[in-house]
Amino acid sequence: MATSNYVPNYYDFPREYRGYGENPPDFKWPGNPNIIINFVVNYEEGAECSIENGDPASEQYIWELPYVPKVGKRSYDCESDFEYGSRAGVWRLLRLFRKHGYKFTTFAVGKAFELLPDVPAAIKRDGHEIASHCYRWWDYSKCTPEEEKALIIKNMESLKETTGEYPKGWYYARCSQHSRRLVYDVHQELNAPLLWIADAYADDLPYWTPVPRTKDAILMIPYSYDCNDARFHMPTGWSSTDDFYSHLQYAFDTLYDEGVELGTPKMMTVALHTRVVGKPGRFQALVKFMDYIKQKEGVCVATREEIANHFNKVNPWVEPAEALKYGPEE
């Protein structure tokens, strides 16, 4: 049997396998819905890897031709594909959400908001939530803890400048093993509320995860890699718009039926990118999905901040008698 010599460090959190078990609780969502849907719009345009941004190579993830990045050279095709999201895709999405009266959670990259202040202004005008998606759209596993902490602080200040307030929620995607604790620590140091973190995929419901060596906890609101338009640009992803729509419908139907039959409503995340589903052909999958859920009774569309506020009310973290012992002693 394999053994591990790994010793947890300051930044580590323990794994937790049990969850809510066979009979998850009913968290008494407002309006007694059968399902809670959170739409997420990722806004990353201009913050991706590029020579212009001082990076060694062009971006290789989540665009139409994700071949080997160009090292030491600009990639105008990649850059302009990202620019589609800021020039056209984001406005198409905003119009659709206004039409239905739905609010989304924005995963906002600080530098992207800086480059085009019209976007955060429009998102705030329409009442959508704005959360942090880091300052650059990078792989943070390559950063030292000190470098990463400086970038967390930079993004906190950047989003405060472009939106008027610190973000209350976070999602990295390409996080490091230090990210969760660093985000928690920075919010503590700035005395800024941290309502939730989304770098987790472990459940269909929010859950508390204790912070080692404290009596505190972080509310994890799981994100989704499966109900995600990014899979249009992955080998195991969607080959057509209909594939994406069908997957969303099947996921919705499963969770909706469980809410009806078991009386324990679940949460569904629909993850979107302005340069992906914002393209005309793919956009129709989202149009069709919104039309589909409109026909159903007991559907609640909420932002992550709304979900976190309700969860805190009905299932607040109960401080333990002792701090969680995990990792090095103080």
Secondary structure, DSSP 4 states (H G I P E B T S, - for coil): ---------TT-------TTTTSPPP---TT--SEEEEEEEEE-TT-SS-GGGT-SB---SSSS---SPPBTS--HHHHHHHHHIIIIIHHHHHHHHHHHT---EEEE-HHHHHH-THHHHHHHHTT-EEEE--SSSS-GGGS-HHHHHHHHHHHHHHHHHHHSS--SEE--SS--TTHHHHHHHHHHHHT----EE----S-SS-EEEEPTTSS-EEEE----SSSBGGGGGSTTS-SSHHHHHHHHHHHHHHHHHHHHHHS--EEEEEEEETTTTTSHHHHHHHHHHHHHHHTSSSEEE--HHHHHHHHHHHS-----SS----SS--
